[in-house]
C-alpha cells in the first residue's frame, strides 16, 4: 500500500512499522543463512529494495530483474547506491525498461519460450473449443492482477 502513497505517508509508515520490518528482515537473513541460499532472483520493486539491502548483510548474490519502468528518481538514486556491487546483476525485460535507469549497468534480456514445448499443434483442442481455425495464433499474457492497475 505504501508504494502508491505520498512520500510523507511512506516515511510515516516506515517509522510506525520499523519494529515489524526489522523483525522480518532479520528472519529473512536467518532464512538465507539457514537454508544456504546462494542466489535470489527478484522481479518486484519492493523485493529489489529488500534484496539490495540484504546483499550487504549476507553472502547471497542477487539478480534484480526490472519488469517495470523505473521512473521514480528516489528509487533510481537508491539503486544507484548498489550499482557497483559485485553481488548484484541488473537485468531488464526490454530496451525501454533498460532506458529508464541509464545510471545502472542493466543488461537487457527478452522474455522467451521453449518452442519445443509451445508448438501450434498443442492449441488444437482450445481452438476447437473457441471455434477458431487451425492456423489462428493463440497468445496468452500472464500478469499481476492488481486493483491499482484499474
N, C-alpha and C positions, 0 to 999 in steps of 0.2 A: 504494500500500500504506500509506503513512504517514497518509493521511486517515482510516483506520479504526483507527489506533493510539492509544495513550495520549499525553498531552501531552509527557511526558518523552521518549518514543521519537521523537516528531516533531521535537523540538528536537535530539536526538542525530542523527537522520537529516539534518536541515538542516546541522548543523555538519560531519558527515562528508562530505556531498555538496556543500558550498559551492563548491568549485572547478568542479565539473561544472555546477552550477546557474548560476553566474556566467557560464561559457563559453556555456551555452545561451541565457541572457538576452541577452548581447552579440550572439550570432548572430541572435537574433530581432529585436533592434533594427536590426541591419545589414540584415536581410531587408526590414523595413518601409521603411527608407530607400531601399535599392537598387531595390526593386520599386515605389516610390512609392505604398505602401499609405496610403490616407486614412481608411479606416474598417474596424473589425473587429467582428463580431457574435459574442459569446461565449454559449454555452449550458451550460457546465460550470463548477462551482465552482472547480476548480484553475485553469482558464483565466481566470475572473473575477479571481482574485488576481493572476495574472501580468500581465494586461492593465491592471489598475488601476495597478500599479507602472510598467508600460511607458508608460502615458499621461503619466507625469511626465517621461520622458526622450525622448519622440518627439512628433511632430505628429499622431499618429493620434487619431481620435475612436472611442469605444468604445460599443457597445450591450451592456450587461450584461443578459442575458435569464435571469431566475431561472425555472427549471423544477422546482425542488425547494424545500421549505421551508427557511428559514434559521433553524435552531434553536440553532446554536452561538453563544453570547454572544461568543466571541472573533472569529468571522467577522463578526458584526454590528458589533462595535467597529471591526474593520479596515475594513470597507466604509464605515462612518460617517466615516472619515478623508477619504474621497473624495466624500462626498455633495454637496458644493457645487462640484465640478469642472465646468467648462463643457465639458469633453471627454467626459464620461460621461453616457449616458442609461440610466436604470434601468427595466426592463420586467419584468413577471411574467406568467405564463401563466394565473393565476386569482386571484380575490379572496382565497382562502385563503393562497396564497403571498405575495401582496402584504401581507397582515396579519401575516406572520411577521417582517417587517422594517419596523415602523412608523416607525423613525427615518430611513428612506431615502425619497427622493422617487420612489417606484416608481409607474409607470403600468401599469395592468392592460390587457393586450391578449390577448384569447382567441385560441387557435389556430383557424384556419378552413380552408376549402377552396373551390375554384372549382366551383360547381355546374354550370358549362357543360362541365367535364371529367368530373366524377364524377356520372353520371346512372344511374338504376336500370336502364335497358336494357343498360348496359355489363356488368352482372354476370350476364347470361343464361347464358353458357357455363358459368361457375363454378357457378351454381345448378343447372344440369342435371347437372354432374359430381357435385355433392353431394346430388342428389336433393331439392332444396328447391323449393317452389312459387315462381312468378314474383314475387309480392308480398313475399317474405321479405326484410327488410333485411339487408345484409351490413355488418359493422363490422370494420375492421382497426385494430389497435392496435400501433404500432411503438414499440419502446423499447430500452433498453440491456439486453443480456443480461450479467449480471454475477454471479459466484459469491456475492458478499456479499448479494445480494438473495434468496438461497435458491432 
